[in-house]
Amino acid sequence: MKHYKIEKEKGRLWLIEDAYSPLFEEKTEAIFAQCNGYMGVRAAHPFLSIEEKRGMFLRGAFDKAYDDEATELVNCPDVTWFGLEINEEKLHTDSTKMLSCERRLDVLSGELQIRYVFELALGRKAEVECRRFASADDRHLFLQSYRVRLNGGEPGDIRISTGINGQITNSGVSHFHSVSERVYDREIMESIGKLKKNAVVVLTQCTSGDSKPSKTDFVLKRRSIYGTYCFDGVIEVEICKVSVVFQTGEMDGDKACGHVRRASEKGYDRLFHEHVSAMRKFWEQAGIRIRGMSVEQEAAVCFSQYHIFGMTPYDTEEFSIAAKGLTGEGYKGHVFWDTEIFLFPFWLHVCPEQAKRLLGFRYIGLDGARKKAKDYGYKGAMFPWEAAGTGEEETPLYAALNIHTGKANKVWSGIKEYHVTADIVYAVERYYEVTGNWKFMEKRGYEIIFEAARFWVSCAEKDEKTGMYVIRDVIGPDEYTEHVDNNAYTNYMAAFCVKIARKYAVLLKKEKPVLFEALDKKTGVSGELDTWERFLKGIYLPQPDRNGIIPQDDTFLSKPMLKNIEKYRSARMKQAILLDYSREEIVNMQVLKQADVVMLMNLFPWLFMEETVRKNVLFYEKRTVHDSSLSYCAYAQASAHIGDREAAEKFFENALFVDLNDNPLVSGDGIHAASMGGVWNCLIYGFAGVWYEKGKLSVRPHLPDTWQEMEFKLIVRGIRIRFCISHQGIIMESEAKLESSIHVEAEGKEYEFQGYLNISRKREGREEWNKRQREPSLTWMG
Ligand code: IFM
């Protein structure tokens, strides 16, 4: 990482961009964004700048501008612009001489600071400092402080303009049918932007402490409103701008002015203090301390966790996590399997309540998923590949150009990427496993599982030759391979889904007949049991070939390899391969966009022999371009899990810097949410080797040699446990008294964890033991 520098000070960990850089403008706006689970505000300069892509995104603020367009997360009115005039000279980042410019993000608090020194006409200098945060204490609050100081001791006239700009669009498309503005008491500006279903309301007040402006003018322009605050004959002035943002129905509009006023009275510093206290609670629970890591790596780990916090819709199950969080227009704010497979594990172990809300979102979407299944001629529920605010499919139909025809390629994922339906079930099962929350299962979990199982069985076909159940014409996780039969990931996940559905159905029928009957009414499960049994006996699960490779699908191994894969792996532009080959050509080569079979190995860490995992990681990675940000973290986790430290560290490093790398062409349209979750999975499931399944907590660490110690907390079965793992030992300590012990397996021995364990680690023998224990457990399929 060269473009971004790191600085550590007490309680702060800064990522710094130390020069004005139009080339990195979009990227820095996204990765330095202020996000609090309700809003995400891109870190644009307060001055207008040529390359800017200013934006504010609110969880749940979806709209469909035109019938033939997809529903998308609306780019909401902007509050971050500040115009500045000093002695009638207008300042600009692109036209005024800038002596220095620094933009920095504190990854612990999420505060952004931007500082400039300008040289004005006649050689005078002016310093401008802008600070911002989206409050974690009051999620509708966005705070900014804007300070201007004239150097040289000579006073001047300073005019600061700022307000609410509703002219913002989603790449040219305005979602607002109307934007109405007003000013309350010559103090508070208001903008109401009407969407189809609701409206986005922004209120803003600027205060300037003791240095009152000599004049304040409010100007109403088409869809924008701003105030100009004039300070005459001053050396320094500081404005605190409080913005309250909400959508109709979330807050009492009449009370919103009072909300703004109360916040203004408190001021930036006090509100920041309250925000930091809230963030501290998050870090106390989520923080991972690793001794021996470089400061860059430490910052990157914290960076990913700050964004996981900021991207996750707080306090609601109406919405879920977008693939780009709340930091950009990329993927239109849609929700993918990224949530359940990459981000869900973090919340499962850090805040299971939040994990439950993420599943709640899918439950609410069940009817949409039922409709999709019906539309495609299947039974049960077929979850959308891309979801917005409902369970309906939102994947756009066309994307990138076909280089031969010059026309847009059809996007098949929404039609053929079935695996998301099993990924959701996998998350439900993990949730039940780790929390034991049977109430959730009874109210929602079983229904999701049964409906998904019905879907899988209805889309499988019996192969005439082999007599086995096969799943044809799908796209697996690797999106460079379309329309294939028996994608290994998909088939195994489908089998897993039907397997647990059957297990629960049989159990409930026997032990909870009333519940079973109610579920039967909704899902028709009783009529499925025999079919499910036949499916489980006959489903084709690709096995390792004589080289130990699990075929990604029926034809993958017979295709030629892509020559010159390095060209595309090292290209600055993602998916550069599409500039040289058409989709059809790519589909007919052994080239992966992202991990596929290896993802399966991560989800079922005890399913395959260590040797099989090793061979498949090696084989498939050679053929992977890593054009998806979901890729490196997957290879890293698998490598760490089997103790291939060298490979794990190499892939982990790439995963850590998916957004923080020096490539200005990535992340401009938003951070890569899944990769951030993937970093956590790799740390906890991979390097720390902690995994809870079937009532047993296994701890099989594979720390890199340079790391001396890893410390973190995880919630398992309602108990928050502090782990401290080093090369010498494993310490586990619970925060509260345990009602019953947890079965632990570590260092080749079994323990009963009753609140405290201190296990010493012997280096020799450990690897051997790990290997011995890795017998494949295909029995869960039987
Ligand atoms: O879900 C992913 C997919 O696996 C690869 N393309 C991007 C999507 C969103 O991150």
Residues whose N, C-alpha, C, O or C-beta is under 5 A from the ligand:
A	BS01	IFM	A323 F336 W337 D338 P477 S628
